[in-house]
Amino acid sequence: MVSYTWITMLPTELTPEQLDIKNAAREFAEKEIPKYSKECDEKEEFPWKLWKDACKLGFVGVFIDEEFDGQGLGYLENALIWEEFHRVDPGCGFAALGTTIGSETLILNGSDEQKSQFLPPLPKGKAIMAIMITEPHAGSDVAGIRTTAKKEGNYWVINGTKTFSTNGSIADYAIILCRTEEHGERHKRFSTFLVDLNTDGVSRRKLTGKLGMRASDTAEIHFDDVHVPDENLMGERGRGFYHIMDFFNRSRTWVAAQAVGAAQGALELAISYAKERTAFEQAISHFQAIQFKIADMATKIEAARSLTYRAAAAIDRGKVSPELSAMAKWYAAKIAVEVTDEALQIHGGYGYFSEYKISRFYRDVKALEIYEGTKEIEKWLIGRRMLGVRS
């Protein structure tokens, strides 16, 4: 019989403080994000002012400790903010809040000196971070990366290419996963480094033409004999793969929250349209077929929200569960795609045109089933954990 002791039930009620955070994030998102969402999507531009304003009000990097100028809040509070931003617009929501990506592993594995140098600028809006893992020939197979870092005196010399890097062309610095060992156990050949992206030998190319999430910057990065000081080795040499896995176990709750927010936004667009659109001399909201769709959508969202909150709260309690985070990310992303598809269907032909926001949501949410681990990887991880397969 399978043991479910790794799941601890979370009360459905949020604390008054958490509700205040959620409401403040909703108020900001509803007021500010619509000013940028359509233009940033069409022009594939990062919403610089939106990001700065979000930082000023303390919405960015809230999980960073107060000693490093963060709010010192938890993963659940952070998830609430991500949810509300994505409810208004997934592309701009991800762009504005994703500027701290990678800081999770820095908090876990960085030295005091590294944290003091690289963390404080992030919530202040003075720097943008990236984490670079994926390569042209290695995505889901993290241990298949080819970018190398070789020790030369007091420096490490990095050579290789990273791709699909969020914030890649606009970030000030990044955490880079590199191969540092020629031999030994496959998963113990990697290390992570903090790299100033303005260093000689770093070249960046912004990737355009994405289906969705166009406000978020994505780039390909080349490293040609990039010299990184030894003190920028982050964490333990040879443990880089495991540092990245610890990062995913946490960052997947962000993606789950993005998905819940986007699905909620799509549902609300569908409800509003159904009440206004008439057919056969009445609002289509009176048709049972539409009511059934709305019922299915709402129920799926509530299930995904509960799973997401539980996964985030478990991390805050020090009970990090790889399978629970993977469940939340996979299921919430799946639901976001399904709900948005039905929301567009309710809009009919009008939903197919950019004049209606649902078309942008429809394009944006597909990315949620891909980054931070594809849906196939999530299900593979969950299955192995449940069956006790560790090899």
N, C-alpha and C positions, 0 to 999 in steps of 0.2 A: 504494500500500500504506500502510495506517495505521501511524503510528509510535507505539509504546507507551513511549517513553523517559521519559515523565512518571511512570511507575510504577517505583519502586525496591523490589525484593523485600525483605521483612522476615523475618528468621529466626523460626521458629515459637516458639522458646523465649524466655521472659521472663527478665530478669536476676534474681538472688536478691533484690535490693532491690525490684524490681517485684512479685515473688511475695509478698514480705512485706506490701507495701501492699495487694495484692489479698486476701490472707488476713485481714489486720486489718480491712479493710472488710467482708468476709463475716462475720467474727465479730461485729462491731458490729451489722451489719444484721440478722442472725439473732436476736440477743439483744434489740435495742431496737425495731425497726420493728413487730413484731407487737403491741406494746403499744398502738399508735395506729392501725394501718391500717384496721380495721373501723369504729371509731367516727368517725374523721376522714372516711372515705368516706361514711358514712351522714349525718353532720351537715354535711358540706362545710366542715370546719374545718381550718385550717392547724395542723400539728403543732409548736407552738412549742417545747416542751421537747426534742423529737427534734432540731430544728434547732440549738438551743443546745448540746446534748450532742455533736452531730456537729462543731460548730465547736470545742468544747473539745478534741476529740481530733484536730483538724487535718484533717478530711476535706473541708471546704468551701473552695473557691477555692484548691486546692493549686497551681495554675498561676501564682498571683500571686507576684511576686518577694519574697524575704525582706526587702528594705528596706521593703516595704509590708506587712509582717507575714504574708505568705503562706509557703508551703512552698518556693517556687521550683522546683517539679517541672514535668514536661512534660505535654503533652496526652495522651500515652499513659497515664501514671499516673492522670491525671484520669478517663480513659475507664474504667480498671479499677475505680475507685471507683463511678462511675455504674452500671457493669454489675452490680456486686455488690448495690448498694442496690435496683436495679430487679428483680433476681432474686427478692428477698423481697416487694417490693410496689412497683409502678410509681408509684402515686399519691403515697405518702409519700416514696418515693425522689426523685421529681422535686421535690416541695415542699421537702425539706430541702436538696438540693444546688443547686437552681435559684435560690437567693437572691442569687447573684452575677451573674446574667444581664445582659449588657451590658458587664461589666467587661473583656471581651476587646477591645472596640473602644476603650475608654478606655486600656488598656495600649498599644494600637497608635498611637493618635492624640492622646491627651491631653497637655497640658503637664506639666512636672514638678510645678508647683503643683497642678494638678487631680488628678494621681495621688496626691500626698501628702495631699490633703484627702479624696478619695472612696474610695480603695482600702483603707487600713488597717482601717476599721471592719468591712469585709465578712467576712474570715476570722475575725475576733474574735467575730462574732455580735453586734455592736453596731449593725449597720445592714443593711438589705435594699435591693437595687437592682432596677431594672426597665429594660427598653428598649422604647420605644413607637414602633411603626412603623405597624401595621395601623390602618385607619380603616373606618368603615361602608361607604364606597364604594371602598376601595382595599386590596386584600390582596396577591394575587400580583403585581399591577402596582404595585410600590413607587413608581415615578415618577408615579403618579396621585394621590398624597396631596394633600390640600387644606389641612391645618393650616399656618398662616403664622406667620412671625416677621419683624416689621418693625423696623428700626433707628430708635430715637428717642433721640438724645443718647448717653449712656453705657449705654443699656439696649436690649434687644430685647423687643418686646411680642408674645406668643404668643396666637393664637386658633385654636380648632379642637377636634376630638374624635378621640381614639384609642380603639380597642376591642380586645377579646380580649387585653388586656395582662396577661401573667403577673406576679404580685405587685402588680398595679395598685392594690389597695386597702390594701396593707400596707407597700409600699415607702416608704423615706425619701427617696430621690431616684431620678431616672431620666434616661436619655439619650433625647432626643426628636428625631425627624427632622421637620424643618419646611421649607416652601418659603420661600426667602429672596430669590429672584430672579424678577422678572416676565417677563423675556425671556431669550433665549439658548438654547443647546442643552438639550434636554429633561432630560438626566441631570445637568446642571450647575446646576440651579436650587435645589439643596437643601443644607442645612447641619444639623449636629447640635449639640444644646445639653444641658448638664447642668443639670437643674432640681430644685430643692428642692420636693418635693411638698406641703409645708406652707405654700407661698407663697400669698398672697391671690389668688383667682381660679381656683384649682384645685379642682374638685369631682370626687368619685369615687363610682362605684356598682359594688358587687360583683355579678358575674354568677353566678347560681345555676342549678341545673337541668341541669348538664352531664351528658353520657352517662357520662363517666369522668374520671379524673384529678381527682377531687373534693377531694382534700386540698390540691391546688395552687390558689392564689388567682388568679382571673381577674377583670378589671374593665374598665369603660368610664370614660374620663377626659375631662373637659371643661376646656378652657383658655379663660378669659374675661378678656382683657387682662392676662395674666400677665407681670409685668415680671421679666426675667432680666438680670443684669449682663453687660456685654460680655465680661468675663473668663471667662464660662461657655460661650462659643462653643467647641466642641470640634473640634479639627482645623482644616482649611482651609475658609474660606467657599466655598460652591459645590461642595464635594467630599463632601457628606454622603451622597449616593447610593452613592458608591464606598466610603466608610467602612462603610456597612451591608453591602455585598456582601462586603467583607473579613471582616466579623463572621460572616456566614453561612458563608463558606468554612471557618471554624473551628468554629462552634457546631454545625454539622451532624454533626461527629464525636461530640458529646455525645448527640445524638438517636440516632445509630447505636448507641452504647453502651447507651443506654436500651433500645433495641429488642432487642439481643442479650441483655441481662440479663433482660428480661421474657419473651422466648422460652425462655430456659434455665429460668426459674422455672416456666413453663407445662409444659415438657417433664418436669420433675421431678415436678410434681403429677400428670401423666398416668401416669408410670411407677409412682409410689406407688399410685395408685388401681387401675391395671391388675393389680398384684400382690395387692391385697386383695379386689377385686371378683370374685365367682364367678358363673359361668353354665354350665349343662350340666355341673355337678358338678366344675368346675375353675376356677382363676383365669383371667381373660380374657387375661392375659399369655401364656398358652400358645397362643392362637389366632394363626395366621399373619397374619390381617388386622390385628391389633393390632401385631404385630411389624413389619410393613411400615410402618405409620403411624409407629411410633417411629423406625425406620431413616430414613425420609424427614425427619422433624422434626430428628433429631440431625445429619444431614448438612447440611441447610440452615443450621442454627445455626452449625456449624463454618465454613461458607463465609462467612457474614455476619460472624462474629467475626474471621476472617482479614482480610477487607476493611476492617473497622472499625479494627483495630490498625494496619494499613498506612497508612490515611488519617491517623490520629492521629500515628504515628511520622514520617510525611512532614513534617508541620507542625513537629515537634520538630527535624527536620533542616534546617529553613528551606526546604523544598521544597513550599510550599503549592500544592495542585492542586485547583482548583475542581471539576473533573470527578471526581476520585477521592473527594473529600468528598461530592459529590452521589451518586455510586454507592453509597457506604457507607450514607448516610442512606436513600436510596430502597430499596435491596435489603434492608437490615436491617429497616426498618419493614415492608416487604412480607412478609418472613419471619415477623416477630413476629405479624402478623395471621393468616397461614396456620397457623402452629404453634399459636397459641392457639385457633383455630377447631377444629383437629384434637384438641387436648387436651380441649376441652369435649365434642367428639363422643365421645371415649373415656369420659368421665364419664357420657354418656347423659343421661337425664332429671334426674339429681341435679345435673349441672353447670349446669342452668338456674336453680338456686336460690342465693340469697346465702349460704346456710350453707356452701357450698363456695367456696374462694378463687378457683377458676378462673373463676367468673362475673365477679368483679371484674377479673381480668386481661383477660378478653374485652372488657369495656367500656373499660378503660384504653388498650389498645394502639392503638385506631383513631386516637387523636389523633396518634400518631407519623407517620402518613401525611399529616398536615395541617400541623402547625406547623413552622417553619423551612423552609418551602417545601413545597408539595403534591407528591405523587408525580409529577403531570403536569409541574410546573415542573422537578423534578429531571431527568426524562427529556429534557425540552426542552433543558435546559442541557447535559447530557451529549452529546446528539445534535449540537448546534451546535458544541460544542468539538471533537468527533471529526471533524466535516466541515469544520472551519475556517471556519465562518460567524461573522463578527464584527459585522455590521451589525445 
